[in-house]
Structure formats: C-alpha cells, structure tokens
Amino acid sequence: MYHSLLVNSRFNTTRFKKLCCLLVIMSVYVLWWGWIRSFPMALTSDDALNFSRGVVRFSVLEFRPHFPGYPAFIGFARLAANWVDTTVAPIWVSLLSAMMIPVLVARLVLLLSGSWTAATFGCLLALGQPLLASIALSGLSDSAAIMLFLMALIAAMQQNNGWVGLWLGLMLATRPSYMPLAFAMLLVPYLGDRTGFTIRAYLQAGVVIAVIGVSCLLFIWAHDGAAYFEEGRRFTLGHFSIWGNTAEGNTNSLHQWYVSLSKGFGWAGIGSAALSLFCAMYSGLSSKSGLRVNHSASHEIKQKLALIAAIAGMYWLWVTVGQNPDNLRHWAPVLFLFLVVFSVQLALLANSDIANEWLINPAYICAVGAVLYCFTLGYQTYSSVQRQAPIQQAIVWIKAHPQVNIVGTNYSVNLLRDQLVSYSIYDMYYPSSKWALRAAAKQAPKSAWRLSGTRLDQQTLVTQFLPRFIGERRLFLYQISQ
C-alpha cells in the first residue's frame, strides 16, 4: 500500500514538472513570437533576393539562386508561397524553421539527460540567442538546414537510420555548405557495439541520401543542363580565391574570425563554448575523467556528448577555414550544438557526487551565470528601436533625399538595383566605379554617395545604419566630395 502511494506520488510530481516546463516554454514562445513579428518581413541581402527570385523561376545560371542552387530550400519556399507572397516566402521558411530550433535543442537535451528541467533550460537559452532572430529574418537557408540537422541528430540518437538519411539529405539539399556536418555524422554509428549495425546504418541512411541527391540533380539539370557544372566550377573558385573572404583566399581571415566572434559573443561566450566542448570530448574519451555521476547510463551519455562536441568542433574548424567571417550566421550550428552540450553537462553536474560536496550546487551557479550572460548579450537586441534591417534603412534614407542620384556600394548591389530602379547603382568591386562616382560628384555636387559595410577614412561620413541583431552588418553612408 505504502509503495503504491509512493509510486503514484512520484508519477504525479513528474507530470506536474512536465506541465510546468511546457507552460514556461509556451509562455516564452508567445512572447518571442510577438516580439519577432514586430519586425517587417523584408529582404536583407542579395542572397535573400536571389532566393526570392528562385521561387518565381529557378535557374542557377541566372542566380535564382546562386550555385549550388539549394533545391530543397526553394521547394520549401514554393510551398510557403501558397499562403504568403512569393517575395517573402523564403523569409517565412527561415522564421518557422528558426522557431523549431529551440524545441529540437530541448528534445536532444531530454534524450541525453532525461531531465525536463535541463531541456527547458536549453530551450530558453536557444530562444534567448540574438543570432536566432538574425537567421530567422534573413530569408536564407541557415535556420532550415540547422533544423534538419538537429532532426537528423535526434533520429541518430534513436537509431532510426532511414530518418537520419532523410533529414541529412534534405539538409544537404537545403544548404550544401553543411556537408562537413553530414561527414561528421559518420561517427554516430560507432556508438553501437556491433560492426554489422554500423554497416547497416550507413547503408540505410546512404540509400535515402542518394535518392534525394539524384532527385535534386535531375531537378537542376531540367532547368540548367550541363552548364550548371561549369557555373559550379567558376563559383567555387571565386568563393575560395576572390570574393568569399575565406582563409584560402585571404590570410587575414583566421584573425577576422577571431575578432568577429569576440565582438559578437564576447570573450566569455566564446571561451565558455570552447571549454564546454573540450570538456565534453575529454570526459567522453578519457576513462579517467568526468564527473562521478550517480547514474548507470552516465558513460553512454558522456560518449554521446563527446560525439556532439566533436561534430561541433569539426564544423567550427571548417567555418574558420572555409567561410566568410563577416557573416556570424555561419557559426550558428556550433552555437546550438554547444547549448545542447552545456545543458546536459549542467544536468550531469546537478546529479553528481561533486554537487553533494558543495554548500550550493555548482550547476545552479552555472545556470544563473548563463542566464545573466544571455540577458546581457541580448539586451541591446531586445531593447533596440530599429525595426528595419540596415540595408532597408539605407533604402528608405536614399528615397527620402532627392539630391541622391548615384550610389556606389560593396554590399547588396542587386537588392539596391531592384528596389531603387530610378537610381544609378555602381558595384564598388570594380575600379571603374570609383572613377564614375568622382566624375558624377564633379558634374553635380551632392549627387554621388557611397554605401559601405566598413569604415572609409578619406570620405565624409553622413550617417550610419545600425544592425538590429548579432549577425547583421552596420552600414556607413558617405558623400563623395570633389
């Protein structure tokens, strides 16, 4: 009788805890949705414009969108276009995908730790990231690809190999630059003990990925034919050697990543991420390390954490070498994988023997510190009065000043040409654009202007257009003098 009452009491307590966690998550989501919808749905870059054009007519050769084409993302956007305007359909896909990311973080944390409290904590940490808002309103494929990758990781933890292949295949068709994440997932089957299981996992997932890949290739071939491969060669060489601002094409890129991450997340954020991922890998790979956790499955949990940390570390290395440090959104997969690892580590710490030796549980200290850090990081974002993206602020300013006739820019050239049809827009990548601006300034003073994503020394600064979130670029407007 007493045992039955005790079991029922524990069951009711667990149900009550679940209900409280779900209510907290739903309440914060309602607040976040009301806040994010206060921003207009508008294109924020040339890449977003390319995706928007690709919804109407797909052609990689016409940059609708640019190589490699992102067929799955275009498919999602075309599906969304059944309910919203085609111009903003990609933005809606980005937004809805971004909303799923915190839930998937919570699901992963719950699978690994079994703690609803830790899962709720991970979800709220993910929702509190300013970078989440940035990728949500970008109209780009980052958030959709991260969502699909997290779904693949969840399926892998549950050993559902067919679903792993489906989500990874769609992820690669949504954002092919996430290929290193797919390669890193090859480590997951090694969590099993049987060689036969590992081979079967590769075959089951690989077949599904191959089917999706062939389908996407046929879709692209139907629109662009063999010329697609020549465009791919040209675009890839250009990305790594000319305009991509990667470590291969620019030896300063490594330092730029160092500076960009420290400015975006601060030394505390980057240091915490690196330390957490390193500790997870060390704890999982070393039999002499790790906390003394009172749980029979703790060794398996640490192995899975080490795997997730290794995936994050491998992708961090790829981003540093192969992606543009001007765009912090490239670091987003590392950020959300770190939040999964960190939340599970706190759950392990809360249940460890070490916690019992402290007067105050160190897990609670870390949790409070993480919340305070996220609040500090996001305060400028969530209290910002800016609603338009910097490039949209610039467009509004230019339209409001009739003396502006010619604009030179190194940022969002095609978007400016699309939305400022009556203006002459010059691409500052070409040296001839500088001569054209100076000639125009001599003929009609105050008619020529320069929009830049970086500060220019020998120009007259007129105004700045401030970013709304981490990951958006501040723009500077200069008047060209004679």
C-alpha positions as a Python dict, from the first residue, in 0.01 Angstrom:
ca = {
    (1, 'M'): (0, 0, 0),
    (2, 'Y'): (275, 243, 101),
    (3, 'H'): (478, 152, -209),
    (4, 'S'): (178, 217, -434),
    (5, 'L'): (119, 558, -280),
    (6, 'L'): (489, 643, -320),
    (7, 'V'): (485, 545, -687),
    (8, 'N'): (170, 749, -752),
    (9, 'S'): (321, 1046, -572),
    (10, 'R'): (634, 1034, -785),
    (11, 'F'): (425, 993, -1100),
    (12, 'N'): (213, 1296, -1013),
    (13, 'T'): (524, 1500, -930),
    (14, 'T'): (678, 1410, -1268),
    (15, 'R'): (360, 1503, -1452),
    (16, 'F'): (343, 1832, -1265),
    (17, 'K'): (706, 1909, -1353),
    (18, 'K'): (639, 1831, -1721),
    (19, 'L'): (334, 2054, -1721),
    (20, 'C'): (524, 2341, -1560),
    (21, 'C'): (809, 2308, -1810),
    (22, 'L'): (571, 2303, -2105),
    (23, 'L'): (383, 2608, -1973),
    (24, 'V'): (709, 2800, -1930),
    (25, 'I'): (824, 2712, -2283),
    (26, 'M'): (487, 2803, -2437),
    (27, 'S'): (471, 3134, -2249),
    (28, 'V'): (820, 3237, -2359),
    (29, 'Y'): (742, 3132, -2717),
    (30, 'V'): (433, 3354, -2721),
    (31, 'L'): (643, 3649, -2603),
    (32, 'W'): (916, 3574, -2856),
    (33, 'W'): (665, 3543, -3141),
    (34, 'G'): (505, 3876, -3053),
    (35, 'W'): (848, 4036, -3046),
    (36, 'I'): (982, 3884, -3369),
    (37, 'R'): (665, 3975, -3560),
    (38, 'S'): (720, 4341, -3473),
    (39, 'F'): (994, 4339, -3739),
    (40, 'P'): (890, 4377, -4104),
    (41, 'M'): (930, 4087, -4343),
    (42, 'A'): (1171, 4244, -4591),
    (43, 'L'): (1469, 4129, -4798),
    (44, 'T'): (1800, 4192, -4625),
    (45, 'S'): (2069, 4091, -4877),
    (46, 'D'): (2146, 3992, -5234),
    (47, 'D'): (2131, 3625, -5138),
    (48, 'A'): (1781, 3672, -4997),
    (49, 'L'): (1681, 3844, -5322),
    (50, 'N'): (1821, 3551, -5520),
    (51, 'F'): (1613, 3305, -5320),
    (52, 'S'): (1305, 3521, -5367),
    (53, 'R'): (1359, 3525, -5744),
    (54, 'G'): (1419, 3149, -5741),
    (55, 'V'): (1072, 3094, -5603),
    (56, 'V'): (927, 3251, -5918),
    (57, 'R'): (1172, 3092, -6165),
    (58, 'F'): (1458, 2860, -6074),
    (59, 'S'): (1789, 2893, -6260),
    (60, 'V'): (2135, 2872, -6108),
    (61, 'L'): (2283, 3027, -6425),
    (62, 'E'): (2070, 3337, -6361),
    (63, 'F'): (2148, 3341, -5987),
    (64, 'R'): (1794, 3231, -5900),
    (65, 'P'): (1954, 3143, -5658),
    (66, 'H'): (2333, 3122, -5690),
    (67, 'F'): (2528, 2796, -5704),
    (68, 'P'): (2473, 2525, -5584),
    (69, 'G'): (2103, 2604, -5613),
    (70, 'Y'): (1958, 2497, -5273),
    (71, 'P'): (1673, 2296, -5435),
    (72, 'A'): (1512, 2182, -5109),
    (73, 'F'): (1501, 2534, -4969),
    (74, 'I'): (1346, 2657, -5294),
    (75, 'G'): (1093, 2375, -5262),
    (76, 'F'): (1006, 2478, -4906),
    (77, 'A'): (971, 2840, -5018),
    (78, 'R'): (745, 2746, -5309),
    (79, 'L'): (529, 2552, -5066),
    (80, 'A'): (510, 2856, -4838),
    (81, 'A'): (423, 3074, -5140),
    (82, 'N'): (84, 2902, -5150),
    (83, 'W'): (-10, 3106, -4840),
    (84, 'V'): (218, 3413, -4849),
    (85, 'D'): (360, 3648, -5110),
    (86, 'T'): (642, 3493, -5315),
    (87, 'T'): (877, 3780, -5227),
    (88, 'V'): (874, 3696, -4857),
    (89, 'A'): (814, 3319, -4883),
    (90, 'P'): (1183, 3237, -4811),
    (91, 'I'): (1170, 3463, -4504),
    (92, 'W'): (871, 3270, -4372),
    (93, 'V'): (1060, 2943, -4420),
    (94, 'S'): (1355, 3088, -4229),
    (95, 'L'): (1132, 3216, -3950),
    (96, 'L'): (932, 2897, -3899),
    (97, 'S'): (1248, 2686, -3914),
    (98, 'A'): (1417, 2909, -3657),
    (99, 'M'): (1119, 2865, -3425),
    (100, 'M'): (1174, 2489, -3435),
    (101, 'I'): (1541, 2507, -3335),
    (102, 'P'): (1491, 2569, -2959),
    (103, 'V'): (1234, 2286, -2943),
    (104, 'L'): (1478, 2048, -3111),
    (105, 'V'): (1755, 2159, -2873),
    (106, 'A'): (1522, 2075, -2585),
    (107, 'R'): (1438, 1737, -2739),
    (108, 'L'): (1807, 1648, -2772),
    (109, 'V'): (1878, 1755, -2414),
    (110, 'L'): (1584, 1548, -2290),
    (111, 'L'): (1701, 1240, -2483),
    (112, 'L'): (2051, 1269, -2339),
    (113, 'S'): (1980, 1373, -1982),
    (114, 'G'): (1622, 1262, -1916),
    (115, 'S'): (1570, 1592, -1734),
    (116, 'W'): (1275, 1814, -1822),
    (117, 'T'): (1437, 2098, -1629),
    (118, 'A'): (1757, 2076, -1835),
    (119, 'A'): (1553, 2051, -2157),
    (120, 'T'): (1355, 2363, -2067),
    (121, 'F'): (1677, 2543, -1976),
    (122, 'G'): (1832, 2452, -2314),
    (123, 'C'): (1520, 2566, -2499),
    (124, 'L'): (1514, 2903, -2323),
    (125, 'L'): (1887, 2955, -2381),
    (126, 'A'): (1835, 2891, -2753),
    (127, 'L'): (1536, 3126, -2768),
    (128, 'G'): (1740, 3396, -2594),
    (129, 'Q'): (2014, 3399, -2858),
    (130, 'P'): (2012, 3717, -3073),
    (131, 'L'): (2165, 3513, -3357),
    (132, 'L'): (1842, 3309, -3369),
    (133, 'A'): (1646, 3623, -3454),
    (134, 'S'): (1906, 3717, -3714),
    (135, 'I'): (1880, 3389, -3907),
    (136, 'A'): (1502, 3385, -3859),
    (137, 'L'): (1452, 3707, -4056),
    (138, 'S'): (1737, 3663, -4303),
    (139, 'G'): (1541, 3481, -4572),
    (140, 'L'): (1839, 3246, -4610),
    (141, 'S'): (1874, 2871, -4568),
    (142, 'D'): (2070, 2862, -4239),
    (143, 'S'): (1781, 2807, -3997),
    (144, 'A'): (1610, 2544, -4215),
    (145, 'A'): (1936, 2350, -4251),
    (146, 'I'): (2009, 2367, -3876),
    (147, 'M'): (1656, 2245, -3805),
    (148, 'L'): (1705, 1947, -4038),
    (149, 'F'): (2045, 1865, -3892),
    (150, 'L'): (1911, 1862, -3536),
    (151, 'M'): (1630, 1633, -3652),
    (152, 'A'): (1891, 1402, -3808),
    (153, 'L'): (2090, 1403, -3484),
    (154, 'I'): (1778, 1316, -3282),
    (155, 'A'): (1699, 1030, -3523),
    (156, 'A'): (2059, 909, -3495),
    (157, 'M'): (2038, 901, -3115),
    (158, 'Q'): (1725, 689, -3151),
    (159, 'Q'): (1895, 469, -3417),
    (160, 'N'): (1632, 547, -3683),
    (161, 'N'): (1872, 524, -3977),
    (162, 'G'): (1620, 585, -4254),
    (163, 'W'): (1507, 908, -4092),
    (164, 'V'): (1871, 1009, -4046),
    (165, 'G'): (1920, 973, -4421),
    (166, 'L'): (1602, 1169, -4498),
    (167, 'W'): (1690, 1464, -4276),
    (168, 'L'): (2056, 1471, -4382),
    (169, 'G'): (1959, 1451, -4749),
    (170, 'L'): (1717, 1740, -4712),
    (171, 'M'): (1976, 1933, -4510),
    (172, 'L'): (2234, 1897, -4790),
    (173, 'A'): (1973, 1999, -5049),
    (174, 'T'): (1883, 2298, -4831),
    (175, 'R'): (2238, 2414, -4753),
    (176, 'P'): (2518, 2216, -4924),
    (177, 'S'): (2788, 2400, -4726),
    (178, 'Y'): (2676, 2189, -4428),
    (179, 'M'): (2845, 1890, -4593),
    (180, 'P'): (3105, 1878, -4306),
    (181, 'L'): (2817, 1820, -4063),
    (182, 'A'): (2699, 1526, -4273),
    (183, 'F'): (3052, 1381, -4281),
    (184, 'A'): (3082, 1428, -3904),
    (185, 'M'): (2762, 1223, -3862),
    (186, 'L'): (2957, 923, -3992),
    (187, 'L'): (3087, 892, -3635),
    (188, 'V'): (2742, 831, -3487),
    (189, 'P'): (2703, 460, -3576),
    (190, 'Y'): (3025, 384, -3389),
    (191, 'L'): (2831, 438, -3066),
    (192, 'G'): (2694, 91, -3126),
    (193, 'D'): (2898, -213, -3033),
    (194, 'R'): (2833, -428, -3340),
    (195, 'T'): (3011, -394, -3673),
    (196, 'G'): (2704, -522, -3853),
    (197, 'F'): (2494, -246, -3705),
    (198, 'T'): (2742, 18, -3825),
    (199, 'I'): (2740, -110, -4182),
    (200, 'R'): (2360, -139, -4187),
    (201, 'A'): (2327, 218, -4054),
    (202, 'Y'): (2550, 353, -4332),
    (203, 'L'): (2359, 161, -4599),
    (204, 'Q'): (2012, 257, -4478),
    (205, 'A'): (2095, 627, -4442),
    (206, 'G'): (2313, 635, -4754),
    (207, 'V'): (2044, 498, -4984),
    (208, 'V'): (1796, 767, -4877),
    (209, 'I'): (2056, 1043, -4913),
    (210, 'A'): (2144, 915, -5262),
    (211, 'V'): (1778, 915, -5372),
    (212, 'I'): (1734, 1274, -5254),
    (213, 'G'): (2062, 1378, -5416),
    (214, 'V'): (1975, 1226, -5754),
    (215, 'S'): (1626, 1383, -5743),
    (216, 'C'): (1774, 1728, -5674),
    (217, 'L'): (2033, 1686, -5950),
    (218, 'L'): (1761, 1592, -6201),
    (219, 'F'): (1560, 1897, -6092),
    (220, 'I'): (1859, 2126, -6152),
    (221, 'W'): (1951, 1954, -6480),
    (222, 'A'): (1598, 2010, -6610),
    (223, 'H'): (1645, 2386, -6559),
    (224, 'D'): (2014, 2448, -6642),
    (225, 'G'): (2155, 2138, -6809),
    (226, 'A'): (2529, 2067, -6824),
    (227, 'A'): (2614, 2438, -6794),
    (228, 'Y'): (2536, 2401, -6424),
    (229, 'F'): (2866, 2220, -6368),
    (230, 'E'): (3069, 2491, -6542),
    (231, 'E'): (2897, 2753, -6327),
    (232, 'G'): (2978, 2542, -6022),
    (233, 'R'): (3347, 2538, -6108),
    (234, 'R'): (3353, 2914, -6164),
    (235, 'F'): (3158, 2994, -5848),
    (236, 'T'): (3362, 2763, -5624),
    (237, 'L'): (3694, 2904, -5745),
    (238, 'G'): (3562, 3257, -5698),
    (239, 'H'): (3436, 3186, -5347),
    (240, 'F'): (3763, 3047, -5220),
    (241, 'S'): (4001, 3278, -5406),
    (242, 'I'): (3831, 3611, -5487),
    (243, 'W'): (3510, 3730, -5319),
    (244, 'G'): (3445, 3470, -5047),
    (245, 'N'): (3685, 3624, -4789),
    (246, 'T'): (3787, 3277, -4669),
    (247, 'A'): (4115, 3162, -4519),
    (248, 'E'): (4226, 3019, -4854),
    (249, 'G'): (4174, 3345, -5038),
    (250, 'N'): (4263, 3580, -4753),
    (251, 'T'): (4534, 3505, -4498),
    (252, 'N'): (4374, 3750, -4252),
    (253, 'S'): (4051, 3551, -4240),
    (254, 'L'): (4159, 3348, -3936),
    (255, 'H'): (4220, 3666, -3740),
    (256, 'Q'): (3894, 3813, -3870),
    (257, 'W'): (3701, 3516, -3734),
    (258, 'Y'): (3875, 3569, -3402),
    (259, 'V'): (3767, 3934, -3399),
    (260, 'S'): (3412, 3872, -3529),
    (261, 'L'): (3331, 3606, -3270),
    (262, 'S'): (3473, 3813, -2985),
    (263, 'K'): (3271, 4118, -3093),
    (264, 'G'): (2953, 3918, -3144),
    (265, 'F'): (2959, 3695, -2838),
    (266, 'G'): (3234, 3836, -2616),
    (267, 'W'): (3528, 3653, -2466),
    (268, 'A'): (3303, 3491, -2205),
    (269, 'G'): (3076, 3337, -2467),
    (270, 'I'): (3350, 3206, -2694),
    (271, 'G'): (3559, 3084, -2403),
    (272, 'S'): (3261, 2904, -2248),
    (273, 'A'): (3176, 2735, -2576),
    (274, 'A'): (3533, 2618, -2634),
    (275, 'L'): (3575, 2498, -2275),
    (276, 'S'): (3240, 2317, -2268),
    (277, 'L'): (3306, 2134, -2596),
    (278, 'F'): (3659, 2042, -2491),
    (279, 'C'): (3544, 1909, -2153),
    (280, 'A'): (3271, 1703, -2320),
    (281, 'M'): (3518, 1543, -2560),
    (282, 'Y'): (3775, 1482, -2286),
    (283, 'S'): (3517, 1337, -2047),
    (284, 'G'): (3378, 1102, -2309),
    (285, 'L'): (3711, 983, -2448),
    (286, 'S'): (3911, 951, -2128),
    (287, 'S'): (3823, 676, -1882),
    (288, 'K'): (3990, 865, -1601),
    (289, 'S'): (3797, 1188, -1643),
    (290, 'G'): (3445, 1307, -1597),
    (291, 'L'): (3218, 1359, -1302),
    (292, 'R'): (3121, 1078, -1070),
    (293, 'V'): (2757, 1066, -1174),
    (294, 'N'): (2509, 856, -983),
    (295, 'H'): (2352, 707, -1293),
    (296, 'S'): (2416, 374, -1458),
    (297, 'A'): (2393, 521, -1808),
    (298, 'S'): (2635, 807, -1740),
    (299, 'H'): (2913, 654, -1952),
    (300, 'E'): (2685, 629, -2256),
    (301, 'I'): (2566, 986, -2203),
    (302, 'K'): (2924, 1110, -2191),
    (303, 'Q'): (3006, 923, -2512),
    (304, 'K'): (2714, 1086, -2690),
    (305, 'L'): (2809, 1426, -2554),
    (306, 'A'): (3165, 1372, -2674),
    (307, 'L'): (3029, 1287, -3018),
    (308, 'I'): (2814, 1601, -3037),
    (309, 'A'): (3107, 1812, -2913),
    (310, 'A'): (3334, 1653, -3176),
    (311, 'I'): (3081, 1735, -3450),
    (312, 'A'): (3064, 2096, -3327),
    (313, 'G'): (3444, 2116, -3313),
    (314, 'M'): (3487, 1977, -3664),
    (315, 'Y'): (3236, 2223, -3803),
    (316, 'W'): (3396, 2510, -3612),
    (317, 'L'): (3723, 2422, -3787),
    (318, 'W'): (3551, 2418, -4127),
    (319, 'V'): (3385, 2755, -4064),
    (320, 'T'): (3718, 2909, -3965),
    (321, 'V'): (3886, 2788, -4283),
    (322, 'G'): (3609, 2788, -4542),
    (323, 'Q'): (3350, 3054, -4452),
    (324, 'N'): (3333, 3432, -4453),
    (325, 'P'): (3399, 3582, -4105),
    (326, 'D'): (3179, 3879, -4191),
    (327, 'N'): (2874, 3652, -4155),
    (328, 'L'): (2835, 3520, -3800),
    (329, 'R'): (2538, 3310, -3910),
    (330, 'H'): (2792, 3053, -4037),
    (331, 'W'): (2878, 2984, -3671),
    (332, 'A'): (2515, 2911, -3574),
    (333, 'P'): (2541, 2527, -3586),
    (334, 'V'): (2829, 2540, -3338),
    (335, 'L'): (2627, 2768, -3111),
    (336, 'F'): (2321, 2543, -3089),
    (337, 'L'): (2525, 2223, -3050),
    (338, 'F'): (2714, 2394, -2769),
    (339, 'L'): (2383, 2477, -2597),
    (340, 'V'): (2285, 2109, -2612),
    (341, 'V'): (2618, 2000, -2462),
    (342, 'F'): (2615, 2272, -2196),
    (343, 'S'): (2259, 2196, -2081),
    (344, 'V'): (2330, 1823, -2048),
    (345, 'Q'): (2655, 1897, -1863),
    (346, 'L'): (2461, 2103, -1608),
    (347, 'A'): (2215, 1814, -1561),
    (348, 'L'): (2505, 1576, -1503),
    (349, 'L'): (2667, 1820, -1264),
    (350, 'A'): (2345, 1860, -1067),
    (351, 'N'): (2328, 1482, -1013),
    (352, 'S'): (2696, 1421, -945),
    (353, 'D'): (2873, 1337, -621),
    (354, 'I'): (3071, 1659, -656),
    (355, 'A'): (2748, 1860, -625),
    (356, 'N'): (2680, 1697, -289),
    (357, 'E'): (3014, 1820, -157),
    (358, 'W'): (2927, 2185, -219),
    (359, 'L'): (2712, 2404, 4),
    (360, 'I'): (2549, 2545, -310),
    (361, 'N'): (2507, 2323, -616),
    (362, 'P'): (2758, 2447, -880),
    (363, 'A'): (2509, 2358, -1155),
    (364, 'Y'): (2276, 2630, -1027),
    (365, 'I'): (2562, 2881, -1022),
    (366, 'C'): (2648, 2797, -1384),
    (367, 'A'): (2281, 2819, -1486),
    (368, 'V'): (2237, 3162, -1328),
    (369, 'G'): (2559, 3278, -1492),
    (370, 'A'): (2440, 3154, -1833),
    (371, 'V'): (2106, 3332, -1797),
    (372, 'L'): (2274, 3658, -1693),
    (373, 'Y'): (2517, 3631, -1983),
    (374, 'C'): (2238, 3570, -2236),
    (375, 'F'): (2039, 3860, -2092),
    (376, 'T'): (2340, 4089, -2125),
    (377, 'L'): (2413, 3962, -2476),
    (378, 'G'): (2057, 4006, -2593),
    (379, 'Y'): (1968, 4326, -2407),
    (380, 'Q'): (2079, 4552, -2692),
    (381, 'T'): (1886, 4341, -2940),
    (382, 'Y'): (1563, 4306, -2748),
    (383, 'S'): (1561, 4674, -2644),
    (384, 'S'): (1654, 4804, -2990),
    (385, 'V'): (1425, 5059, -3152),
    (386, 'Q'): (1548, 4962, -3500),
    (387, 'R'): (1292, 4757, -3688),
    (388, 'Q'): (1428, 4767, -4042),
    (389, 'A'): (1743, 4583, -4148),
    (390, 'P'): (2040, 4817, -4216),
    (391, 'I'): (2010, 4784, -4596),
    (392, 'Q'): (1637, 4865, -4578),
    (393, 'Q'): (1715, 5166, -4356),
    (394, 'A'): (1958, 5283, -4626),
    (395, 'I'): (1697, 5241, -4899),
    (396, 'V'): (1443, 5446, -4701),
    (397, 'W'): (1705, 5720, -4638),
    (398, 'I'): (1807, 5739, -5004),
    (399, 'K'): (1447, 5767, -5121),
    (400, 'A'): (1388, 6048, -4870),
    (401, 'H'): (1679, 6260, -5005),
    (402, 'P'): (1614, 6374, -5362),
    (403, 'Q'): (1969, 6505, -5410),
    (404, 'V'): (2095, 6146, -5426),
    (405, 'N'): (2123, 6024, -5784),
    (406, 'I'): (2415, 5780, -5785),
    (407, 'V'): (2513, 5527, -5518),
    (408, 'G'): (2826, 5314, -5508),
    (409, 'T'): (2816, 5012, -5280),
    (410, 'N'): (3007, 4697, -5190),
    (411, 'Y'): (2705, 4544, -5016),
    (412, 'S'): (2369, 4425, -5156),
    (413, 'V'): (2430, 4566, -5505),
    (414, 'N'): (2149, 4372, -5671),
    (415, 'L'): (1900, 4441, -5392),
    (416, 'L'): (1962, 4814, -5425),
    (417, 'R'): (1920, 4794, -5801),
    (418, 'D'): (1596, 4602, -5756),
    (419, 'Q'): (1444, 4845, -5505),
    (420, 'L'): (1599, 5170, -5634),
    (421, 'V'): (1513, 5136, -6001),
    (422, 'S'): (1540, 5508, -6083),
    (423, 'Y'): (1890, 5538, -5931),
    (424, 'S'): (2230, 5452, -6077),
    (425, 'I'): (2384, 5183, -5856),
    (426, 'Y'): (2756, 5106, -5902),
    (427, 'D'): (2933, 4795, -5780),
    (428, 'M'): (3246, 4911, -5593),
    (429, 'Y'): (3421, 4581, -5664),
    (430, 'Y'): (3519, 4733, -5998),
    (431, 'P'): (3779, 5017, -6000),
    (432, 'S'): (3582, 5196, -6273),
    (433, 'S'): (3302, 5259, -6023),
    (434, 'K'): (3528, 5491, -5821),
    (435, 'W'): (3601, 5699, -6133),
    (436, 'A'): (3230, 5715, -6217),
    (437, 'L'): (3139, 5841, -5867),
    (438, 'R'): (3408, 6111, -5872),
    (439, 'A'): (3303, 6225, -6220),
    (440, 'A'): (2940, 6247, -6111),
    (441, 'A'): (3035, 6446, -5800),
    (442, 'K'): (3222, 6698, -6015),
    (443, 'Q'): (2929, 6742, -6251),
    (444, 'A'): (2660, 6762, -5979),
    (445, 'P'): (2783, 6812, -5621),
    (446, 'K'): (2598, 6608, -5354),
    (447, 'S'): (2458, 6371, -5617),
    (448, 'A'): (2708, 6086, -5567),
    (449, 'W'): (2709, 5875, -5248),
    (450, 'R'): (2892, 5573, -5117),
    (451, 'L'): (2739, 5294, -4906),
    (452, 'S'): (2989, 5069, -4732),
    (453, 'G'): (2995, 4784, -4484),
    (454, 'T'): (3328, 4910, -4347),
    (455, 'R'): (3461, 5248, -4237),
    (456, 'L'): (3635, 5454, -4506),
    (457, 'D'): (3900, 5703, -4398),
    (458, 'Q'): (3911, 5959, -4678),
    (459, 'Q'): (3537, 6013, -4712),
    (460, 'T'): (3277, 6235, -4544),
    (461, 'L'): (3058, 6022, -4318),
    (462, 'V'): (2695, 6136, -4327),
    (463, 'T'): (2510, 5871, -4128),
    (464, 'Q'): (2514, 5509, -4011),
    (465, 'F'): (2251, 5239, -4032),
    (466, 'L'): (2264, 5026, -3718),
    (467, 'P'): (2215, 4648, -3708),
    (468, 'R'): (1919, 4502, -3523),
    (469, 'F'): (2084, 4174, -3422),
    (470, 'I'): (2415, 3998, -3395),
    (471, 'G'): (2498, 3884, -3746),
    (472, 'E'): (2373, 4193, -3929),
    (473, 'R'): (2625, 4436, -4067),
    (474, 'R'): (2641, 4803, -3975),
    (475, 'L'): (2638, 5021, -4289),
    (476, 'F'): (2805, 5358, -4339),
    (477, 'L'): (2688, 5625, -4584),
    (478, 'Y'): (2938, 5872, -4728),
    (479, 'Q'): (2904, 6170, -4956),
    (480, 'I'): (3151, 6176, -5241),
    (481, 'S'): (3338, 6507, -5249),
    (482, 'Q'): (3507, 6661, -5550),
}
